[in-house]
Amino acid sequence: MSSIDNKIIREKLSWYRGTIISDSTVIEGALGWRLRTYFFPKSNRQAAIFYWNIINTSHFSFDRKISLYQQIPYFRRLKNYPEIINSLRFVQKLRNAIAHWELDEGMSDTNEVVIYNPSTFKKIKLNNKLMKEFIAHDKLLLNSFGWKYTLEEKYGTLSQKTFGSSRDTQIRAFGGLLSKSGHIQ
């Protein structure tokens, strides 16, 4: 394999890591916000404290957010609950792998990047097929958690009526939380 191919493979790995970790962070934020709105449907000081001091901390990991979501009977009764849990676990496992696993230069080529777990030697092939699957999970989760504006912004189909409705409400609610928490004045 040429040095140009190695450079392309490393650039693709960086792109996969950046995209998957960034999009996973958005999904984790959407899940955290969904949990916050379950316990505190209205924005107030208690909602801000709950979100910023409990849900949105390094101590409350993605896994813990998923586990809490699984414990709430209201969510378990949702029609698409199994799909949501499946998608959350898929995203979580892929994010952890992409963040911590190593590049297998010998198995990778310019069409497919292979990463492996140095402890178990399990491998994942990063390619267009995996990204299509990741995007399908991303879309399902953003839609299920009510982040339709983010979904439309990422994947197209923004309409004029979107600008005056849910996104404005999300921004105002999030801004209210920030100001009540003391993170902005």
C-alpha atoms as a printed R data frame, in Angstrom:
    type eleno elety resid chain resno       x      y      z
1   ATOM     1    CA   MET     A     1   0.000  0.000  0.000
2   ATOM     2    CA   SER     A     2   1.361  3.400 -0.949
3   ATOM     3    CA   SER     A     3   1.889  6.284  1.425
4   ATOM     4    CA   ILE     A     4  -0.852  8.162 -0.454
5   ATOM     5    CA   ASP     A     5  -3.297  5.313  0.276
6   ATOM     6    CA   ASN     A     6  -2.271  5.336  3.963
7   ATOM     7    CA   LYS     A     7  -2.875  9.074  4.079
8   ATOM     8    CA   ILE     A     8  -6.335  8.649  2.488
9   ATOM     9    CA   ILE     A     9  -7.196  5.865  4.959
10  ATOM    10    CA   ARG     A    10  -6.157  8.005  7.940
11  ATOM    11    CA   GLU     A    11  -8.123 10.984  6.599
12  ATOM    12    CA   LYS     A    12 -11.191  8.769  6.167
13  ATOM    13    CA   LEU     A    13 -10.786  7.429  9.714
14  ATOM    14    CA   SER     A    14 -10.634 11.020 10.981
15  ATOM    15    CA   TRP     A    15 -13.792 11.846  9.024
16  ATOM    16    CA   TYR     A    16 -15.622  8.773 10.394
17  ATOM    17    CA   ARG     A    17 -14.513  9.597 13.941
18  ATOM    18    CA   GLY     A    18 -15.503 13.234 13.656
19  ATOM    19    CA   THR     A    19 -18.892 12.528 12.107
20  ATOM    20    CA   ILE     A    20 -19.883  9.661 14.391
21  ATOM    21    CA   ILE     A    21 -18.658 11.267 17.619
22  ATOM    22    CA   SER     A    22 -20.203 14.637 16.743
23  ATOM    23    CA   ASP     A    23 -23.560 13.152 15.741
24  ATOM    24    CA   SER     A    24 -23.552 10.852 18.791
25  ATOM    25    CA   THR     A    25 -23.040 13.887 21.005
26  ATOM    26    CA   VAL     A    26 -26.136 15.501 19.466
27  ATOM    27    CA   ILE     A    27 -28.116 12.302 20.065
28  ATOM    28    CA   GLU     A    28 -26.920 12.117 23.685
29  ATOM    29    CA   GLY     A    29 -27.955 15.752 24.128
30  ATOM    30    CA   ALA     A    30 -31.389 15.039 22.640
31  ATOM    31    CA   LEU     A    31 -31.799 12.069 24.994
32  ATOM    32    CA   GLY     A    32 -30.746 14.189 27.970
33  ATOM    33    CA   TRP     A    33 -33.196 16.901 26.960
34  ATOM    34    CA   ARG     A    34 -35.978 14.298 26.575
35  ATOM    35    CA   LEU     A    35 -35.272 13.011 30.084
36  ATOM    36    CA   ARG     A    36 -35.270 16.560 31.442
37  ATOM    37    CA   THR     A    37 -38.620 17.344 29.818
38  ATOM    38    CA   TYR     A    38 -40.114 14.104 31.155
39  ATOM    39    CA   PHE     A    39 -39.277 15.043 34.745
40  ATOM    40    CA   PHE     A    40 -39.743 18.796 34.262
41  ATOM    41    CA   PRO     A    41 -42.128 19.564 31.366
42  ATOM    42    CA   LYS     A    42 -41.810 23.304 31.973
43  ATOM    43    CA   SER     A    43 -38.580 25.269 32.136
44  ATOM    44    CA   ASN     A    44 -37.875 26.526 35.633
45  ATOM    45    CA   ARG     A    45 -34.998 26.673 38.113
46  ATOM    46    CA   GLN     A    46 -35.433 23.026 39.180
47  ATOM    47    CA   ALA     A    47 -35.410 21.921 35.521
48  ATOM    48    CA   ALA     A    48 -32.211 23.875 34.931
49  ATOM    49    CA   ILE     A    49 -30.545 22.401 38.027
50  ATOM    50    CA   PHE     A    50 -31.623 18.894 37.050
51  ATOM    51    CA   TYR     A    51 -30.348 19.286 33.494
52  ATOM    52    CA   TRP     A    52 -27.029 21.073 34.156
53  ATOM    53    CA   ASN     A    53 -26.053 19.471 37.471
54  ATOM    54    CA   ILE     A    54 -27.273 15.907 36.926
55  ATOM    55    CA   ILE     A    55 -28.172 14.953 33.342
56  ATOM    56    CA   ASN     A    56 -25.555 17.002 31.488
57  ATOM    57    CA   THR     A    57 -22.486 16.045 33.527
58  ATOM    58    CA   SER     A    58 -19.588 13.698 32.910
59  ATOM    59    CA   HIS     A    59 -20.837 11.521 35.800
60  ATOM    60    CA   PHE     A    60 -24.088 10.833 33.953
61  ATOM    61    CA   SER     A    61 -22.756  8.953 30.947
62  ATOM    62    CA   PHE     A    62 -24.554  8.085 27.723
63  ATOM    63    CA   ASP     A    63 -25.039  4.566 29.116
64  ATOM    64    CA   ARG     A    64 -26.649  5.937 32.285
65  ATOM    65    CA   LYS     A    65 -28.979  8.144 30.256
66  ATOM    66    CA   ILE     A    66 -30.047  5.140 28.186
67  ATOM    67    CA   SER     A    67 -30.513  3.049 31.347
68  ATOM    68    CA   LEU     A    68 -32.650  5.761 32.959
69  ATOM    69    CA   TYR     A    69 -34.734  6.018 29.789
70  ATOM    70    CA   GLN     A    70 -35.277  2.242 29.935
71  ATOM    71    CA   GLN     A    71 -36.496  2.455 33.552
72  ATOM    72    CA   ILE     A    72 -39.318  4.912 32.863
73  ATOM    73    CA   PRO     A    73 -42.660  3.132 32.234
74  ATOM    74    CA   TYR     A    74 -43.962  5.976 30.053
75  ATOM    75    CA   PHE     A    75 -41.171  5.436 27.515
76  ATOM    76    CA   ARG     A    76 -41.494  1.644 27.626
77  ATOM    77    CA   ARG     A    77 -45.129  2.015 26.490
78  ATOM    78    CA   LEU     A    78 -44.187  3.978 23.359
79  ATOM    79    CA   LYS     A    79 -44.964  2.196 20.119
80  ATOM    80    CA   ASN     A    80 -41.406  2.551 18.795
81  ATOM    81    CA   TYR     A    81 -39.648  1.913 22.137
82  ATOM    82    CA   PRO     A    82 -37.785 -1.237 20.921
83  ATOM    83    CA   GLU     A    83 -36.474  0.648 17.886
84  ATOM    84    CA   ILE     A    84 -35.389  3.595 20.042
85  ATOM    85    CA   ILE     A    85 -33.453  1.340 22.442
86  ATOM    86    CA   ASN     A    86 -31.907 -0.581 19.558
87  ATOM    87    CA   SER     A    87 -30.822  2.672 17.911
88  ATOM    88    CA   LEU     A    88 -29.475  4.145 21.150
89  ATOM    89    CA   ARG     A    89 -27.385  1.036 21.839
90  ATOM    90    CA   PHE     A    90 -26.145  0.910 18.231
91  ATOM    91    CA   VAL     A    91 -25.028  4.549 18.389
92  ATOM    92    CA   GLN     A    92 -23.469  4.097 21.839
93  ATOM    93    CA   LYS     A    93 -21.469  1.007 20.821
94  ATOM    94    CA   LEU     A    94 -20.311  2.549 17.557
95  ATOM    95    CA   ARG     A    95 -19.306  5.781 19.279
96  ATOM    96    CA   ASN     A    96 -17.301  3.886 21.888
97  ATOM    97    CA   ALA     A    97 -15.610  1.762 19.232
98  ATOM    98    CA   ILE     A    98 -14.756  4.688 16.978
99  ATOM    99    CA   ALA     A    99 -13.324  6.606 19.936
100 ATOM   100    CA   HIS     A   100 -11.214  3.833 21.463
101 ATOM   101    CA   TRP     A   101 -10.400  1.190 18.856
102 ATOM   102    CA   GLU     A   102  -7.287  1.150 16.683
103 ATOM   103    CA   LEU     A   103  -6.853  1.350 12.918
104 ATOM   104    CA   ASP     A   104  -6.057 -1.952 11.211
105 ATOM   105    CA   GLU     A   105  -3.854 -0.677  8.399
106 ATOM   106    CA   GLY     A   106  -3.394 -4.140  6.901
107 ATOM   107    CA   MET     A   107  -7.127 -4.751  6.464
108 ATOM   108    CA   SER     A   108  -8.063 -1.198  5.442
109 ATOM   109    CA   ASP     A   109  -8.135  0.182  1.931
110 ATOM   110    CA   THR     A   110  -9.350  3.401  0.334
111 ATOM   111    CA   ASN     A   111 -12.945  2.058  0.171
112 ATOM   112    CA   GLU     A   112 -13.206  0.634  3.684
113 ATOM   113    CA   VAL     A   113 -11.493  1.529  6.941
114 ATOM   114    CA   VAL     A   114 -11.174 -1.285  9.477
115 ATOM   115    CA   ILE     A   115 -10.792 -0.639 13.197
116 ATOM   116    CA   TYR     A   116 -10.260 -3.245 15.891
117 ATOM   117    CA   ASN     A   117 -10.410 -3.621 19.639
118 ATOM   118    CA   PRO     A   118  -6.845 -4.271 20.857
119 ATOM   119    CA   SER     A   119  -8.148 -6.452 23.714
120 ATOM   120    CA   THR     A   120 -10.634 -8.660 21.878
121 ATOM   121    CA   PHE     A   121  -9.461 -8.167 18.282
122 ATOM   122    CA   LYS     A   122 -13.088 -7.667 17.258
123 ATOM   123    CA   LYS     A   123 -13.256 -5.616 14.048
124 ATOM   124    CA   ILE     A   124 -15.631 -3.088 12.541
125 ATOM   125    CA   LYS     A   125 -15.592 -2.067  8.899
126 ATOM   126    CA   LEU     A   126 -16.251  1.637  8.426
127 ATOM   127    CA   ASN     A   127 -17.810  2.076  5.007
128 ATOM   128    CA   ASN     A   128 -20.836  3.512  3.201
129 ATOM   129    CA   LYS     A   129 -23.089  0.655  4.360
130 ATOM   130    CA   LEU     A   130 -22.285  1.294  8.032
131 ATOM   131    CA   MET     A   131 -22.784  5.043  7.602
132 ATOM   132    CA   LYS     A   132 -26.205  4.473  6.000
133 ATOM   133    CA   GLU     A   133 -27.153  2.348  8.998
134 ATOM   134    CA   PHE     A   134 -25.824  5.015 11.396
135 ATOM   135    CA   ILE     A   135 -27.798  7.734  9.579
136 ATOM   136    CA   ALA     A   136 -30.990  5.653  9.785
137 ATOM   137    CA   HIS     A   137 -30.522  5.349 13.568
138 ATOM   138    CA   ASP     A   138 -29.686  9.060 13.814
139 ATOM   139    CA   LYS     A   139 -32.870 10.011 11.953
140 ATOM   140    CA   LEU     A   140 -35.057  7.704 14.044
141 ATOM   141    CA   LEU     A   141 -33.665  9.072 17.319
142 ATOM   142    CA   LEU     A   142 -33.798 12.750 16.400
143 ATOM   143    CA   ASN     A   143 -37.371 12.307 15.207
144 ATOM   144    CA   SER     A   144 -38.395 10.265 18.271
145 ATOM   145    CA   PHE     A   145 -36.929 12.833 20.682
146 ATOM   146    CA   GLY     A   146 -38.674 15.708 18.915
147 ATOM   147    CA   TRP     A   147 -35.562 17.271 17.387
148 ATOM   148    CA   LYS     A   148 -37.221 17.662 14.018
149 ATOM   149    CA   TYR     A   149 -35.479 20.943 13.208
150 ATOM   150    CA   THR     A   150 -32.056 19.371 13.721
151 ATOM   151    CA   LEU     A   151 -33.178 16.411 11.628
152 ATOM   152    CA   GLU     A   152 -34.351 18.687  8.820
153 ATOM   153    CA   GLU     A   153 -31.247 20.851  9.104
154 ATOM   154    CA   LYS     A   154 -28.926 17.841  8.781
155 ATOM   155    CA   TYR     A   155 -30.771 15.901  6.117
156 ATOM   156    CA   GLY     A   156 -32.670 18.558  4.205
157 ATOM   157    CA   THR     A   157 -36.356 19.312  3.733
158 ATOM   158    CA   LEU     A   158 -36.321 22.546  5.741
159 ATOM   159    CA   SER     A   159 -39.583 24.355  5.155
160 ATOM   160    CA   GLN     A   160 -40.493 27.953  5.859
161 ATOM   161    CA   LYS     A   161 -43.146 27.012  8.415
162 ATOM   162    CA   THR     A   162 -40.460 25.263 10.512
163 ATOM   163    CA   PHE     A   163 -38.723 28.542 11.279
164 ATOM   164    CA   GLY     A   164 -41.644 30.021 13.170
165 ATOM   165    CA   SER     A   165 -42.583 27.009 15.228
166 ATOM   166    CA   SER     A   166 -40.765 24.233 17.040
167 ATOM   167    CA   ARG     A   167 -37.200 25.494 16.564
168 ATOM   168    CA   ASP     A   168 -38.047 28.886 18.049
169 ATOM   169    CA   THR     A   169 -39.680 27.099 20.970
170 ATOM   170    CA   GLN     A   170 -36.598 24.870 21.436
171 ATOM   171    CA   ILE     A   171 -34.254 27.871 21.329
172 ATOM   172    CA   ARG     A   172 -36.353 29.870 23.807
173 ATOM   173    CA   ALA     A   173 -36.638 26.895 26.191
174 ATOM   174    CA   PHE     A   174 -32.921 26.151 25.987
175 ATOM   175    CA   GLY     A   175 -32.063 29.833 26.470
176 ATOM   176    CA   GLY     A   176 -34.378 29.940 29.474
177 ATOM   177    CA   LEU     A   177 -32.613 26.939 30.967
178 ATOM   178    CA   LEU     A   178 -29.216 28.541 30.410
179 ATOM   179    CA   SER     A   179 -30.222 31.783 32.070
180 ATOM   180    CA   LYS     A   180 -31.892 30.037 35.022
181 ATOM   181    CA   SER     A   181 -28.859 27.840 35.557
182 ATOM   182    CA   GLY     A   182 -26.480 30.777 35.723
183 ATOM   183    CA   HIS     A   183 -24.521 29.647 32.639
184 ATOM   184    CA   ILE     A   184 -25.483 32.889 30.848
185 ATOM   185    CA   GLN     A   185 -26.677 36.198 32.204
